[in-house]
Amino acid sequence: MGEGVDELAAVIGVFFILRHFNSSASTAFIWTVISAIGIVPILVLIWLLAYAVINRKELAVEQQASSTRNPTQEQKTTEQPTTNAES
């Protein structure tokens, strides 16, 4: 959390320095920030889809191996504990 606040303070500081020098520089800075906020999630989504397509066989094998090693939660909850009815 602290690092994010520091980075935000640095960005705001750079903006006001650019604003002091030239208004068109501050406008370009604002457009750059807006573009980065809009483009980065799209690029991450494209990378994630490409990763899933490239590694889908390996991911399927890993998922199947983990499901055979660990029983699912449904199987655990359906098992009834045995009670001693002698008392």
Backbone as a ProteinNet text record, in pm:
[ID]
protein_1_A
[PRIMARY]
MGEGVDELAAVIGVFFILRHFNSSASTAFIWTVISAIGIVPILVLIWLLAYAVINRKELAVEQQASSTRNPTQEQKTTEQPTTNAES
[TERTIARY]
82.8	0	87	191.8	278.6	349.5	389.8	457.6	364.3	239.1	142.5	119.7	115.8	97.7	220	339.2	461.6	464.1	425	423.3	321.2	205.1	102.9	151.6	218.8	273	378	460.2	561.7	496.6	392.4	322.9	258.8	198	136	243	355.3	464.8	518	536.4	583.4	481.3	351.8	248.3	258.8	275.3	280.7	410.1	518.7	641.7	621.4	560.7	533.9	434.7	338.7	239.1	305.8	403.7	475.3	552.8	613.2	692.3	605.8	506.1	431.1	297.1	190.8	58.5	39	100.7	87.5	161.4	270.2	341.2	255.5	185.2	97.2	-20.3	-70.3	-178.2	-130.5	-10.2	46	67.1	107.8	126.7	-6	-110.9	-243.6	-288.5	-271.5	-310.2	-227.8	-101.4	-16.7	-65.6	-100.4	-150.7	-282.8	-372.1	-501.5	-480.8	-391.8	-363.9	-305.7	-214.7	-154	-258.3	-346.2	-450.9	-544.8	-569.9	-659.2	-593.4	-466.9	-398.9	-343.9	-293.6	-230	-325.6	-449.3	-538.2	-566.8	-575.8	-599.8	-480	-359.6	-239.8	-226.8	-262.8	-258.7	-358.7	-477.2	-577	-527.8	-467.9	-414.7	-305.4	-216.5	-109	-166.5	-267.2	-327.8	-394	-463.4	-526.1	-421.2	-314.8	-207.6	-141.2	-118	-58.3	-147.7	-277.9	-371.3	-375.2	-372.1	-374.9	-246.4	-132.9	-5	12.4	-30	-3.9	-127.9	-228.9	-353	-333.8	-247.3	-224.8	-156	-54.1	15.3	-75.7	-157.4	-249.3	-353.2	-400.9	-498.9	-437.5	-313.3	-246.6	-225.8	-183	-163	-294	-401.8	-530.9	-580.4	-564.3	-608.1	-524.5	-394.9	-308.8	-345	-375.4	-410.5	-547.3	-639.3	-771.4	-766.4	-673.4	-663.2	-588.3	-499.1	-426.7	-513.6	-590.8	-673.6	-820.3	-895.3	-1038.6	-1106.8	-1213	-1282.5	-1356	-1398.5	-1468.3	-1600.7	-1667.2	-1794	-1776.5	-1668.7	-1645.2	-1616.9	-1550.8	-1521.3	-1647.5	-1740	-1858.4	-1962.4	-1960.6	-2061.3	-2030.2	-1905.7	-1870.5	-1922.3	-2002.3	-2058.5	-1965.4	-1939.5	-1855.6	-1931	-1859.3	-1921.8	-1936	-2053.7	-2078	-2093.2	-2056.5	-2065.8	-2202.2	-2290	-2427	-2440.8	-2332.6	-2340	-2381.6	-2365.8	-2398.6	-2541.8
-118.9	0	124.9	124.2	240.1	269.6	164.4	184.7	248.1	207.3	264.6	412.1	450.2	592.2	671.4	615.2	683.9	703.3	600.4	610.4	713.3	714.1	812	953.4	973.3	1105.5	1147.5	1053.4	1085.3	1124.5	1053.5	1085.5	1223.7	1253.1	1385.6	1494.1	1467.5	1564.5	1590.4	1484	1500.4	1580.3	1552.6	1627	1776.2	1814.3	1957.4	2021.9	1947	2000.7	2025.9	1929.5	1948.7	2062.2	2075.4	2181.4	2318.3	2323	2448.6	2489.7	2391.8	2423.2	2455.3	2370.8	2388.1	2317.1	2382.6	2321.1	2206.1	2214	2103	1979.4	1998.6	1884.1	1816	1896	1835.1	1764.6	1818.6	1752.2	1618.8	1618.5	1493.8	1392.5	1438.8	1350.5	1287.5	1367.2	1315.7	1210.2	1236.3	1138.4	1011.2	1024.3	906.8	821.1	885.2	810.9	742	813.4	754	637.2	652.9	545.2	423.1	446.4	334.8	260.7	334.1	270.5	189.6	235.7	163.7	49.8	65.8	-33.6	-150.5	-126.3	-232.9	-349.2	-326.3	-441.4	-520.7	-451.3	-520.8	-607.7	-554.2	-632.7	-752.2	-735	-845.7	-953.6	-914	-1011.5	-1088.6	-1018.8	-1086.4	-1185	-1143.6	-1232.8	-1354.6	-1333.9	-1445	-1544.1	-1495.2	-1584.4	-1660.2	-1591.5	-1658.4	-1764.8	-1735.4	-1832.1	-1955	-1932.3	-2044.2	-2130.6	-2068.8	-2145	-2225	-2163.7	-2230.6	-2345.7	-2326.5	-2425.2	-2503.9	-2512	-2577.7	-2725.7	-2794.1	-2936.6	-2956.4	-2877.1	-2888.7	-2853.2	-2749.3	-2709.7	-2818.3	-2884.3	-2991.6	-3110.1	-3144.2	-3255.3	-3222.1	-3100.3	-3059.7	-3061.5	-3015	-3012.1	-3153.3	-3242.8	-3380.3	-3449.5	-3423.9	-3484.6	-3435.6	-3308.3	-3255.9	-3305.6	-3327.8	-3377.4	-3523.9	-3602.3	-3741.8	-3757.2	-3663.4	-3669.8	-3626.4	-3522.2	-3467.8	-3490.2	-3556.3	-3571	-3435	-3423.1	-3294.8	-3270.1	-3147.6	-3109.6	-3183.8	-3209.5	-3280.6	-3421.6	-3487.3	-3622.6	-3621.4	-3520.7	-3512.7	-3489.9	-3407.5	-3374.7	-3485.3	-3571.5	-3676.8	-3792.3	-3804.9	-3911.4	-3877.7	-3967.2	-3945.8	-4004	-3930	-3985.8	-4097.7	-4200.4	-4312.1	-4276.9	-4304.7	-4277.2	-4409.3	-4409.2	-4528	-4528.7	-4622.6	-4626.6	-4716.7	-4760	-4850	-4778.9	-4649.7	-4584.1	-4550.3
0	0	0	80.4	89.2	-40.6	-112.3	-239.6	-341.5	-341.8	-435.1	-409.3	-281.8	-247.5	-291.5	-270.9	-313.7	-465.1	-538.2	-684.2	-731.6	-666.9	-702.9	-675	-562.3	-529.7	-631.9	-677.3	-777.8	-910.2	-949.9	-1075.7	-1066.8	-953.8	-937.4	-939.5	-876	-877.7	-1017.3	-1093.9	-1232	-1313	-1290.7	-1362.5	-1334.8	-1208.5	-1177.4	-1226.2	-1231.2	-1289.8	-1439.1	-1509.3	-1651.9	-1674.7	-1586.6	-1599	-1582.1	-1494.2	-1472.2	-1597.5	-1665.7	-1784.3	-1904.9	-1932.6	-2056.1	-2041.5	-2080.7	-2067.2	-2165.4	-2283.4	-2378.5	-2328.5	-2253.6	-2195.9	-2089.9	-2011.2	-1910.1	-1975.5	-2085.9	-2159	-2215.9	-2271.8	-2324.5	-2212.9	-2096.3	-1980.9	-1939.3	-1936.1	-1898.7	-1999.5	-2129.1	-2230.6	-2220.3	-2182.7	-2165.3	-2049.2	-1939.8	-1823.2	-1856.6	-1923.2	-1960.1	-2055.9	-2151.4	-2246.9	-2175.4	-2082.5	-2009.4	-1927.1	-1862.8	-1782	-1871.1	-1991.7	-2082	-2156.8	-2191.7	-2275.8	-2196	-2077.3	-1999.1	-1970.6	-1925.9	-1904	-2031.8	-2145.3	-2271.8	-2308	-2290.2	-2319.4	-2225.2	-2099.9	-2004.8	-2045	-2088.2	-2132.1	-2253.9	-2349.9	-2468.3	-2427.9	-2337.5	-2292.3	-2220.7	-2137.3	-2064.3	-2159.6	-2260.2	-2357.8	-2438.6	-2477.2	-2551.4	-2464.9	-2338.7	-2247	-2231.7	-2219.7	-2203.5	-2329.4	-2445.8	-2570.6	-2588	-2558.9	-2577.4	-2478.4	-2355.9	-2250.8	-2208.8	-2292.6	-2251	-2221.2	-2293.6	-2267.9	-2133.6	-2106.8	-1979.5	-1862.9	-1879.7	-1774.2	-1747.8	-1853.1	-1836.7	-1762.7	-1795.8	-1728.9	-1581	-1550.5	-1412	-1334.6	-1396.6	-1329	-1302.9	-1398.8	-1380.5	-1273.1	-1270.9	-1170.1	-1030.7	-1016.6	-884.8	-840.1	-932.5	-893.3	-852.5	-906.8	-866.6	-735	-704.1	-577.6	-461.2	-477.7	-371.1	-404.3	-315.2	-342.5	-338.5	-413.4	-418.7	-288.9	-269.7	-147.3	-137.8	-249.8	-247	-193.3	-231.4	-182.4	-33.2	15.9	158	239.9	189.5	267.3	262.9	161.8	154.6	248.1	290.6	382.1	521.3	578.9	710.5	816.2	922.3	1027	1100.1	1136.9	1206.4	1353.3	1407.5	1548.9	1622.4	1746.5	1830.1	1896.2	1860.4	1909.5	2031	2092.6	2205.8	2333.2	2345.7	2471.1	2488.5
[MASK]
+++++++++++++++++++++++++++++++++++++++++++++++++++++++++++++++++++++++++++++++++++++++

